[in-house]
């Protein structure tokens, strides 16, 4: 049953790798500007901040992958990093857009529940 939890954790990690690509490499490209609803001017002035944010998303993905690689012994690592994702998602939901709650916090909360329960 732990494989179901690990698949959920892997999906959260994959989401954060996707966020890394969007924020570090596509922020000021048409795809990034459309997804984040940015004007070219806003994208240009915030590009460095977005890249920094993308790097942090990469660290979250790496931490989740580290937990998965360890199997059940990595459950504390998974719990820690999923907790970080949930907090980031809650903060983003309060300060940026409620959409962040659905895209970031909810998948992490589901994965966390599965890690704890399975």
HUSULMO-V313883 format. One record per helix or strand of 3 or more residues. SS is the DSSP state (a for helix, b for strand). FROM is the first residue (numbers start at 1). TO is the last residue. Records with the same first field share a line. If there is no record, write none. Layout:
SS->FROM-TO, FROM-TO
This chain:
a->2-24, 30-36, 40-69, 71-95, 99-117
